[in-house]
Structure formats: C-alpha cells, structure tokens
Amino acid sequence: MIEAILLSVITAATPLLIAAMGELVAERSGVLNLGVEGMMVVGAVAAFAVAKETGSPYAGILAAALIGALMAALFAILTVWFVTNQVATGLALTLFGLGVAGMIGEAYVGFPGVSLGAVAIPVLSDLPIVGRVLFDQDPLFYFSILLTAGVAWFLFYSRAGLRLRAVGDRPEAAHALGLHVNRVRTLAVLFGGVCAGIAGAQLTLVYTPQWVENITAGRGWIALALVVFASWRPFRVLAGAYLFGAVTIAQFHVQAIGVNVPSQLLSALPYLATILVLVLIASNRRFTRVNTPAALGQPFVPDR
C-alpha cells in the first residue's frame, strides 16, 4: 500500500517538477512566461500523436520538446524582441495552446497510447521498498532528478549561470558589461519551453497513456506557483513538486481509507493548496522582495 502511494506521488510530481524547473530558469533571466500550461498541453498531444504513429515513445518525447521550443520561440520573439506585455502574451499563448491541442487531439480521443516503460537500475532496484520506488522508474523520472541537479549547478556554480542571474537582476548593468541581455533571455525561454513540452509528454506517455482534452488540468499554473513557492531555488522546487504531487494523489486515497469527504473538495485540493501558498508568500513582502529576480517581467531595450 505504502509503495503504491509513493509510486503514485512520484508519477504525479514529475511533470510539475520538469515544467517548474524550466520556468525557474526563464524567470531567473527576468522573463515571466504564463504560457506554461499551453506549452504543456501541446507537448502532451504532440507526444501522444507521434508516439502513436511511430510506435516510439522516445520519438514522442522529442516531438514534445520541439513543439515546446517552437511555442517558447514565439513567446520570446514577441516579448523579448518586440517588447509586448509578458503577462498578456503568456495568457494568449496558453489559450492558443489549448485550442491547438484540442484540434490536433480530436482524432486521437479514445485510442490507447504508447507507454514509456520503466528502466530498472541493476542491484539498486532490488532494494526493499525504495528499490522499486526510486530505481525502477520511467526515464522521465530520472531526467527530472538530473535536471534539478543540473539547473542548481548551472545557476550557482557556473559562469553562464551567474550571467543569467545578472541579466534577471540588473539587465542594464549586465548590458554595460558586454552581455547580450535579450539573447540570454531568449535562450532561457527556449529552455523553459523544452521543459514544458517534455512535462506534457510525461502526462500522455507515463501518467495516463491516452489523450483526453485538457489533460494538463491546470498543472502548468501549479508549476508557476511552485517557482514562487520555492523562492526560485531548484531543490526547493523539487520538495514543492513532491508536496503538491502528494496533495494531488491524496484525493484518490482519502476516500479509499474510509474518510467521508466530498469528491469535489478532494479534486480541488491541489488548486486550494496553490492559492493558500501564494497568499502566504504574498503576505511576507520582505521574503518576496529578497528572493524575486529584480527585473522579473520587465522588458529590456538596449541603447542604440
């Protein structure tokens, strides 16, 4: 029972972690992309369709990453280079993504998908309880853990990460030192798009190998909240993703153990938790001011 619950939590947390990690990098560069939900849902349908047609879930993951990058490129062109409003453009990207995914996915509703199988790590997967939970998982779980460690190293232990954080905090000073601010921001947004696409692929290749409309069910918005909840720190995002994953899975297990709670309330738990976290963070202005990238959401137009 405990093992099954842990496996469910990991499966639910993985797409949140991957999407939030990509958004964290984008926001550290000073760009707020509210289009995560749209990029995720298009990545989900692209992964399902390509995997279904080719028989390869890895081809589906690649397709999801590419479509996520394309949507992120559209967002970057509009906001970074043409200086459109980041909030409005992100919302438009989400609506666009939901529409495109619904149109493409209509032909695949009701068909079984191609599942991304587990990859067992020899010896470690034979350990009691933790072996199957941590070392007999799908490749995207391993990818999410490596991604978290990689982003943490990149941001705080590499020169390129220092430049990215400088662009997100003081773009004018970074520009004066010779950094190409908009190029750095564009690359960060593209990285976020790739991660969002892969997060969407996890939903249709691992979480539930089928396509249904609105399969993301607000997970993109939860990923956005996770970045704030974690104060833009990668390992805090990891902890937050598993916390929200546990809340998501709770709705399926609470009634099973005999607790009489309305199913509608249980379904709303992840979103209620998101709202509560954001309210608590917003109430602590000092915390928010200290940890938020100083130029988040602010466009940069270099002097000509």
C-alpha positions in Angstrom: 0.0 0.0 0.0 2.7 2.5 1.0 4.8 1.5 -2.0 1.8 2.1 -4.4 1.1 5.5 -2.8 4.8 6.6 -3.2 4.8 5.4 -6.8 1.7 7.5 -7.5 3.1 10.6 -5.8 6.3 10.3 -7.9 4.3 9.9 -11.1 2.1 12.9 -10.2 5.1 15.1 -9.2 7.4 14.5 -12.1 5.6 16.7 -14.7 5.3 19.5 -12.2 9.0 19.3 -11.4 10.1 19.4 -15.0 7.8 22.2 -16.0 8.7 24.3 -12.9 12.4 23.8 -13.5 12.2 25.2 -17.0 10.1 28.2 -15.8 12.6 28.8 -13.0 15.4 29.3 -15.5 13.2 31.6 -17.6 12.2 33.7 -14.6 15.8 33.9 -13.3 16.6 35.6 -16.6 13.8 38.2 -15.9 11.1 36.7 -18.2 7.7 35.7 -16.8 6.1 33.2 -19.1 2.5 32.4 -18.1 2.2 30.2 -21.2 3.4 27.1 -19.4 0.0 25.5 -19.4 -0.3 26.0 -23.2 3.2 24.6 -23.9 2.5 21.6 -21.7 -0.8 20.6 -23.3 0.6 21.0 -26.9 3.6 18.9 -25.8 1.2 16.3 -24.4 -0.8 15.9 -27.6 2.4 16.0 -29.8 4.0 13.3 -27.7 0.9 11.1 -27.9 0.3 11.6 -31.6 3.9 11.0 -32.7 4.4 8.0 -30.3 1.1 6.6 -31.6 2.1 7.0 -35.3 5.7 5.8 -34.9 5.4 3.3 -32.1 8.2 5.0 -30.3 7.7 6.9 -27.0 11.1 8.5 -27.4 10.1 10.0 -30.7 7.1 11.4 -28.9 9.3 13.0 -26.2 11.5 14.6 -28.9 8.4 15.9 -30.7 7.1 17.4 -27.4 10.4 19.1 -26.7 10.5 20.6 -30.3 6.9 21.8 -30.2 7.5 23.3 -26.7 10.6 25.1 -28.1 8.6 26.4 -31.0 5.9 27.9 -28.8 8.5 29.3 -26.5 10.3 30.9 -29.5 7.1 32.6 -30.5 6.7 33.9 -27.0 10.4 35.1 -26.9 10.1 36.9 -30.3 7.0 38.8 -29.1 8.1 39.6 -25.5 11.9 39.8 -25.6 12.4 41.3 -29.1 9.1 43.1 -29.8 8.6 44.1 -26.1 5.0 43.0 -25.8 3.4 42.7 -22.4 4.7 39.4 -20.9 1.5 38.7 -18.9 -0.9 39.2 -21.8 1.3 37.3 -24.2 1.7 34.4 -21.8 -2.1 34.2 -21.3 -2.6 34.3 -25.1 0.0 31.5 -25.5 -1.9 29.3 -23.1 -5.2 29.9 -24.9 -3.6 29.3 -28.2 -2.0 26.1 -27.0 -5.3 24.7 -25.5 -7.0 25.4 -28.9 -4.3 23.8 -31.0 -4.1 20.8 -28.7 -7.9 20.3 -28.8 -7.9 20.5 -32.6 -5.0 18.0 -33.1 -6.1 15.7 -30.4 -9.7 15.3 -31.6 -8.6 12.5 -33.9 -6.9 10.6 -31.1 -9.6 10.7 -28.4 -10.4 7.1 -27.2 -7.4 5.4 -28.6 -4.8 3.7 -26.4 -1.4 5.3 -26.3 2.2 4.1 -26.3 3.5 3.8 -22.7 7.0 4.7 -21.7 8.2 1.7 -19.8 10.3 1.6 -16.6 14.0 1.3 -16.7 15.4 -0.7 -13.7 18.8 0.2 -12.3 20.6 -3.1 -11.6 21.2 -4.0 -7.9 19.6 -0.8 -6.6 16.2 -1.8 -8.0 16.3 -4.9 -5.8 16.4 -3.0 -2.6 13.3 -3.4 -0.4 10.6 -0.6 -0.9 13.0 2.1 -2.1 14.3 -0.1 -4.9 11.1 -0.2 -6.9 10.1 3.3 -5.9 13.3 5.1 -6.8 15.3 2.8 -9.1 12.7 1.1 -11.2 11.1 4.1 -12.8 10.4 5.6 -16.2 13.3 7.6 -17.8 11.5 10.9 -17.3 11.7 10.5 -13.6 15.4 10.1 -13.8 15.6 13.0 -16.1 13.7 15.2 -13.7 16.2 14.5 -10.9 19.2 15.1 -13.1 17.5 18.2 -14.4 17.1 19.6 -10.9 20.8 18.9 -10.1 21.9 20.3 -13.4 19.9 23.5 -13.1 21.2 24.0 -9.5 24.8 23.6 -10.6 24.3 25.8 -13.6 22.7 28.7 -11.7 25.0 28.8 -8.7 28.3 27.2 -9.8 28.8 28.1 -13.4 29.8 31.4 -15.1 26.9 31.1 -17.6 24.5 30.8 -14.6 26.0 33.9 -13.0 25.4 35.8 -16.2 21.8 34.6 -16.4 21.1 35.7 -12.9 22.8 39.1 -13.6 20.5 39.5 -16.6 17.5 38.8 -14.4 18.5 41.1 -11.6 20.3 44.0 -13.3 19.9 43.9 -17.1 21.3 47.4 -17.6 24.5 46.6 -15.6 24.8 43.3 -17.5 24.5 45.1 -20.8 27.1 47.6 -19.8 29.5 44.7 -19.0 29.0 43.4 -22.6 26.4 40.7 -22.1 23.7 40.3 -24.8 20.7 40.5 -22.5 18.0 39.6 -25.0 20.0 36.7 -26.3 20.4 35.2 -22.8 16.7 35.7 -22.1 15.7 34.1 -25.4 17.8 31.0 -24.7 16.3 30.8 -21.1 12.8 31.0 -22.5 13.5 28.3 -25.1 14.8 26.1 -22.3 11.6 26.6 -20.4 9.6 25.7 -23.5 11.5 22.4 -24.0 10.9 21.5 -20.3 7.2 22.3 -20.5 6.9 20.2 -23.7 8.6 17.2 -22.0 6.4 17.7 -18.9 3.4 17.4 -21.1 4.8 14.3 -22.8 5.0 12.7 -19.3 1.3 13.0 -18.9 0.4 11.1 -22.1 3.3 8.6 -22.1 3.5 7.8 -18.4 0.9 9.3 -16.1 -2.1 8.2 -18.3 -1.1 6.8 -21.7 -4.0 8.3 -23.6 -5.2 11.6 -24.9 -8.1 13.5 -23.3 -8.9 17.1 -23.8 -7.4 19.4 -21.1 -5.2 16.6 -19.8 -2.9 19.1 -18.1 -5.8 20.2 -15.8 -4.1 23.3 -14.5 -0.7 21.7 -13.9 1.0 24.5 -15.8 -0.4 27.0 -13.3 0.7 24.9 -10.4 4.2 24.7 -11.9 4.2 28.5 -12.0 3.1 28.7 -8.4 5.8 26.2 -7.4 8.6 28.5 -8.7 7.3 31.3 -6.4 6.7 28.8 -3.5 10.3 27.6 -3.8 11.7 31.2 -3.9 13.4 30.5 -7.2 15.6 27.7 -5.7 15.9 24.4 -7.6 16.0 22.0 -4.7 13.1 23.8 -3.1 11.2 23.3 -6.3 11.9 19.6 -6.0 10.5 19.5 -2.5 7.5 21.6 -3.5 6.7 19.4 -6.5 6.6 16.3 -4.4 4.4 18.1 -1.8 1.9 19.1 -4.5 2.2 15.6 -6.0 1.2 14.2 -2.6 -1.8 16.6 -2.4 -2.9 15.6 -5.9 -2.7 11.9 -5.1 -4.5 12.4 -1.7 -7.8 12.8 -3.5 -7.6 9.2 -4.7 -6.7 7.6 -1.4 -8.6 9.6 1.2 -12.0 8.1 0.4 -10.4 4.6 -0.1 -9.4 4.5 3.6 -13.0 5.5 4.7 -12.8 9.2 5.2 -16.1 10.7 4.1 -15.1 13.8 2.2 -17.0 15.2 -0.9 -15.1 14.1 -4.1 -15.4 17.7 -5.5 -13.5 19.0 -2.5 -10.8 16.4 -2.9 -10.4 17.3 -6.6 -10.0 20.9 -5.7 -7.2 20.2 -3.1 -4.2 20.9 -5.4 -5.6 24.2 -6.5 -6.7 25.2 -3.0 -3.2 24.4 -1.8 -1.8 26.6 -4.6 -3.9 29.5 -3.7 -3.1 29.1 0.0 0.7 29.0 -0.7 0.5 32.1 -2.9 -1.4 34.0 -0.3 1.1 33.1 2.4 4.0 34.2 0.3 2.4 37.4 -0.8 1.8 38.3 2.9 5.5 38.2 3.5 6.7 41.2 1.5 10.3 41.0 2.7 10.6 37.4 1.7 9.2 38.2 -1.7 11.4 41.2 -2.3 14.6 39.4 -1.3 14.1 36.3 -3.4 12.4 37.6 -6.5 14.6 38.4 -9.6 14.7 42.2 -9.5 13.9 42.6 -13.2 11.2 39.9 -13.4 8.6 40.8 -16.0 10.5 43.9 -17.1 11.4 44.2 -20.8 14.9 45.4 -21.8 15.6 47.6 -24.7 19.3 48.2 -25.3 20.5 51.7 -26.1 21.2 52.2 -29.8 
